[in-house]
């Protein structure tokens, strides 16, 4: 994996404490994930009609993340590993 790869993470949902908190947790772990996977991570927020926030990673919906920072990080890492595996398959 090269540092040129970029992963876009969108926290989507109605403006709420939960959405803001999940966004903040993602911003806190962004550098760790970038170093661990040698990728660039972009974290964005998007308004939607959903009452509970959800995460979209590279246009793939990760349904309703856990509302606990440690679980959220593990959840995110699994999503990134799936995406990176899919990218590797495309290049081979």
C-alpha positions as CSV (number, residue, x, y, z in Angstrom):
1,X,0.0,0.0,0.0
2,X,1.3,3.4,-0.8
3,X,0.6,6.8,0.9
4,X,-1.0,7.9,-2.4
5,X,-4.1,5.9,-1.5
6,X,-7.0,7.9,0.0
7,X,-9.9,6.7,2.1
8,X,-12.9,9.0,2.4
9,X,-15.0,8.7,5.6
10,X,-18.3,10.5,5.8
11,X,-20.3,10.7,9.0
12,X,-23.9,11.1,7.9
13,X,-27.1,11.8,9.8
14,X,-29.1,14.6,11.4
15,X,-27.0,17.1,13.4
16,X,-26.8,15.5,16.9
17,X,-24.5,14.9,19.8
18,X,-23.9,11.3,18.5
19,X,-22.9,12.5,15.0
20,X,-20.5,15.1,16.4
21,X,-19.0,12.6,18.8
22,X,-18.4,10.0,16.2
23,X,-16.8,12.7,13.9
24,X,-14.5,13.8,16.7
25,X,-13.5,10.2,17.5
26,X,-12.6,9.7,13.8
27,X,-10.6,12.8,13.8
28,X,-8.7,11.7,16.9
29,X,-7.8,8.3,15.4
30,X,-7.2,9.6,11.8
31,X,-3.4,9.9,12.2
32,X,-3.1,6.4,13.7
33,X,-5.0,4.9,10.8
34,X,-3.0,6.8,8.3
35,X,0.3,5.6,9.7
36,X,-0.9,2.0,10.2
37,X,-2.3,1.6,6.7
38,X,0.0,4.0,4.8
39,X,-3.0,5.9,3.4
40,X,-4.5,9.3,3.5
41,X,-7.8,9.7,5.4
42,X,-10.4,12.4,4.7
43,X,-13.1,12.7,7.3
44,X,-16.3,14.7,6.4
45,X,-19.8,15.3,7.8
46,X,-22.9,15.2,5.8
47,X,-26.5,16.0,6.8
48,X,-29.2,13.4,6.1
49,X,-32.6,12.4,7.4
50,X,-31.3,9.5,9.4
51,X,-31.8,10.0,13.2
52,X,-28.8,7.9,14.2
53,X,-25.5,8.6,12.4
54,X,-23.9,6.2,10.0
55,X,-20.5,6.0,8.3
56,X,-19.8,5.8,4.7
57,X,-16.2,4.6,3.8
58,X,-15.3,5.2,0.1
59,X,-18.9,5.2,-0.9
60,X,-19.7,2.0,1.0
61,X,-22.1,2.3,3.8
62,X,-21.0,1.0,7.2
63,X,-24.3,0.6,8.9
64,X,-24.7,2.3,12.3
65,X,-21.3,2.3,14.0
66,X,-21.1,1.4,17.7
67,X,-21.2,4.4,20.0
68,X,-18.1,3.5,21.9
69,X,-14.7,4.8,20.8
70,X,-12.7,1.6,21.0
71,X,-15.3,-0.4,19.1
72,X,-15.6,2.4,16.5
73,X,-11.9,2.3,15.8
74,X,-11.9,-1.5,15.3
75,X,-15.0,-1.2,13.1
76,X,-13.3,1.4,11.0
77,X,-10.1,-0.7,10.7
78,X,-12.1,-3.7,9.4
79,X,-13.9,-1.5,6.8
80,X,-10.5,-0.1,5.6
81,X,-9.0,-3.6,5.5
82,X,-11.9,-4.8,3.3
83,X,-11.5,-1.8,1.0
84,X,-7.8,-2.2,0.8
85,X,-8.2,-5.9,0.0
86,X,-10.7,-5.0,-2.8
87,X,-8.2,-2.4,-4.2
88,X,-5.5,-5.0,-4.2
89,X,-7.7,-7.5,-6.1
90,X,-8.5,-4.8,-8.7
91,X,-4.8,-4.2,-9.3
92,X,-3.9,-7.9,-9.6
